[in-house]
Amino acid sequence: MARPDTAPPVPTDAPAPDVLPGLLTGTADREAVATDRSGYRPASLPDGVVRATRVEDVVDTLRWATAHRVPVVPRGAGSGLAAGASAHAGEVVLDLSGMDRILEIRPADQVAVAEPGVLTGDLDAAAHEHGLFYAPDPASAAYCSIGGNIATNAGGLRCAKYGVTRESVLGLDLVLADGRRVRTGRQTVKGVAGYDLTSLVVGSEGTLAVVVGATLRLRPRPDETATLAAHFADVGTAAAAAAAITAARLQPSVLELLDEATLLAVDAARGTSLRSSGSAMLLAQCDGRGAQADIAALGAVVGRFTPHHRSTTDPVEAAGLLEARRAALPSLELTGDVFIEDVAVPRSQLAAAVEGIAAISARTGVRIATVAHAGDGNLHPIVVVPRGESVTEGPAWEAAGAVFTLALGLGGTLTGEHGVGILKRAWLREEVGDDSLDLQRAVKAVFDPLGILNPGKAI
Ligand SMILES: Cc1cc2nc3c(=O)[nH]c(=O)nc-3n(C[C@H](O)[C@H](O)[C@H](O)COP(=O)(O)OP(=O)(O)OC[C@H]3O[C@@H](n4cnc5c(N)ncnc54)[C@H](O)[C@@H]3O)c2cc1C
């Protein structure tokens, strides 16, 4: 069966126009797409924005940009946290949020075909109608796009069990920097023909190609879930319990950690009293037919670290328990401007990482609250500064730098799911080394020889 086209093929031999049709250059249009949710403030505005609604708009933009050597910044929903979609003078933004159709859901194959601007939560909701779900669930699912998720290889709460976005992308429809259309991957769950260009483009942060369509893997919705909440005397013990759950070969679908600063912020915002039960909290969920037995086994492991834990199979009560995690960031945002960090460490190093972050906060005097996807060792230290103060310069940024150094020293990485963007580019060489970075830049040059796709980002 042929993969459905998102648009008829566009001839690429006609000369590129001098003036780009659809280029919006009004100040309000340019301001609306100047940056993302990272807190990064570009010193200038981009020259214009194209709001694509069809593949042809993308092809026209890139052919024009190639002819005139104009850098193009692909943009999804602008919820990124690494300044990957930020744009400056001399650049044009290609906004893909208007390409927002779910083209097909094939329940028999457990596959969906979607345009890049589809919101992640909308795809998941559409899959639910067929007894299926879309596994990647960034906390921003209600307002981030599939294209942005693919470009950042987004994660989320459920990736402790189901993996990150890459594990759910079977094939991609791409437009290259010169306007050519290319298809990668396949519609089958298995397949190894040729180099895996799909995986290469996933996580490439808009620097290799523009995603204009995706064939995505769906999964059967689990019919049972069981949820556990546990309170600990200190965050190091909570992290040690999370590591023990992994070491016991248990596989929760959700395993989240909240530290004391986070619990205090949630209590202040929501009128709860989570902190009174302990200075750190773990939330776990197991799904599938063995969910109840799994949560009981998980409770037994947690019981070695704290007597204060309870579990439920009631979905309403479970939603209440998980609400603390969902409320964490909005609650911290009420207390100042925030920068959400995103380091990951080997899961056995989780306790050392949370303790090291607390020490950095104490040493620098910069407020850092930590939430973590503890199941995969991915920590989000949230730097909180007084309103109006920069989070990407000065003491806050120095503290963030110390957290990067800590993570690398523990055998970890600069970014578990948000991407490198602009903000972490200065540290990338330290993580990957000279030869790997050179190789990555050589790969970029094959896809984009003129270097017009999202320059200055990711590598
Ligand atoms: C409150 C909050 C919670 C968050 N929680 C999570 C979380 O749990 N997990 C997580 O992984 N992230 C999380 N994020 C970060 C963000 O939502 C993700 O990085 C998301 O994948 C970005 O998608 P977007 O559509 O907003 O992309 P944008 O921010 O618009 O762009 C992100 C990057 O993708 C590129 N890009 C966008 N669309 C395309 C395309 N079609 N083709 C090529 N390149 C493209 C851009 O150039 C840029 O480099 C959170 C953000 C916020 C504000």
The ligand as a MOL file (V3000), in Angstrom:
LIG
                    3D

  0  0  0     0  0            999 V3000
M  V30 BEGIN CTAB
M  V30 COUNTS 53 58 0 0 0
M  V30 BEGIN ATOM
M  V30 1 C 5.6030 23.6200 30.5840 0
M  V30 2 C 6.4110 22.8380 29.6000 0
M  V30 3 C 6.5690 21.4770 29.8030 0
M  V30 4 C 7.3460 20.7240 28.9130 0
M  V30 5 N 7.4720 19.3890 29.1250 0
M  V30 6 C 8.2110 18.6490 28.2770 0
M  V30 7 C 8.3590 17.2440 28.4910 0
M  V30 8 O 7.7980 16.6560 29.4140 0
M  V30 9 N 9.1340 16.5710 27.6160 0
M  V30 10 C 9.7500 17.1810 26.5570 0
M  V30 11 O 10.4360 16.4970 25.7940 0
M  V30 12 N 9.6110 18.4900 26.3410 0
M  V30 13 C 8.8660 19.2420 27.1600 0
M  V30 14 N 8.7320 20.5820 26.9410 0
M  V30 15 C 9.4680 21.2220 25.8330 0
M  V30 16 C 8.7210 21.3130 24.4730 0
M  V30 17 O 7.3150 21.2800 24.6530 0
M  V30 18 C 9.2090 20.1890 23.5460 0
M  V30 19 O 10.5820 20.3960 23.2460 0
M  V30 20 C 8.4200 20.0840 22.2290 0
M  V30 21 O 8.8760 18.9280 21.5400 0
M  V30 22 C 8.5620 21.2990 21.3300 0
M  V30 23 O 7.5570 21.2250 20.3460 0
M  V30 24 P 7.0540 22.5550 19.6010 0
M  V30 25 O 6.0710 22.1350 18.5770 0
M  V30 26 O 6.6270 23.5750 20.5440 0
M  V30 27 O 8.4280 22.9710 18.8770 0
M  V30 28 P 9.1640 24.3800 18.7780 0
M  V30 29 O 9.4640 24.9190 20.1180 0
M  V30 30 O 8.4190 25.2520 17.8460 0
M  V30 31 O 10.5180 23.9300 18.0720 0
M  V30 32 C 11.4200 23.0760 18.7280 0
M  V30 33 C 12.5170 22.6640 17.7460 0
M  V30 34 O 11.9700 21.8720 16.7130 0
M  V30 35 C 12.2300 22.4470 15.4260 0
M  V30 36 N 11.0160 22.1690 14.6330 0
M  V30 37 C 9.7260 22.4140 14.9820 0
M  V30 38 N 8.8870 21.9250 14.0470 0
M  V30 39 C 9.6720 21.3820 13.0640 0
M  V30 40 C 9.4020 20.7180 11.8410 0
M  V30 41 N 8.1510 20.4900 11.4120 0
M  V30 42 N 10.4550 20.3000 11.0850 0
M  V30 43 C 11.7330 20.4940 11.5000 0
M  V30 44 N 12.0360 21.0970 12.6570 0
M  V30 45 C 11.0230 21.5300 13.4350 0
M  V30 46 C 12.5020 23.9070 15.7060 0
M  V30 47 O 13.3530 24.4660 14.7190 0
M  V30 48 C 13.2010 23.8320 17.0570 0
M  V30 49 O 14.5620 23.5140 16.8780 0
M  V30 50 C 7.9620 21.3640 27.8020 0
M  V30 51 C 7.7530 22.7160 27.5830 0
M  V30 52 C 7.0060 23.4600 28.4750 0
M  V30 53 C 6.8100 24.9250 28.2160 0
M  V30 END ATOM
M  V30 BEGIN BOND
M  V30 1 1 1 2
M  V30 2 1 2 3
M  V30 3 2 2 52
M  V30 4 2 3 4
M  V30 5 1 4 5
M  V30 6 1 4 50
M  V30 7 2 5 6
M  V30 8 1 6 7
M  V30 9 1 6 13
M  V30 10 2 7 8
M  V30 11 1 7 9
M  V30 12 1 9 10
M  V30 13 2 10 11
M  V30 14 1 10 12
M  V30 15 2 12 13
M  V30 16 1 13 14
M  V30 17 1 14 15
M  V30 18 1 14 50
M  V30 19 1 15 16
M  V30 20 1 16 17
M  V30 21 1 16 18
M  V30 22 1 18 19
M  V30 23 1 18 20
M  V30 24 1 20 21
M  V30 25 1 20 22
M  V30 26 1 22 23
M  V30 27 1 23 24
M  V30 28 2 24 25
M  V30 29 1 24 26
M  V30 30 1 24 27
M  V30 31 1 27 28
M  V30 32 2 28 29
M  V30 33 1 28 30
M  V30 34 1 28 31
M  V30 35 1 31 32
M  V30 36 1 32 33
M  V30 37 1 33 34
M  V30 38 1 33 48
M  V30 39 1 34 35
M  V30 40 1 35 36
M  V30 41 1 35 46
M  V30 42 1 36 37
M  V30 43 1 36 45
M  V30 44 2 37 38
M  V30 45 1 38 39
M  V30 46 1 39 40
M  V30 47 2 39 45
M  V30 48 1 40 41
M  V30 49 2 40 42
M  V30 50 1 42 43
M  V30 51 2 43 44
M  V30 52 1 44 45
M  V30 53 1 46 47
M  V30 54 1 46 48
M  V30 55 1 48 49
M  V30 56 2 50 51
M  V30 57 1 51 52
M  V30 58 1 52 53
M  V30 END BOND
M  V30 END CTAB
M  END
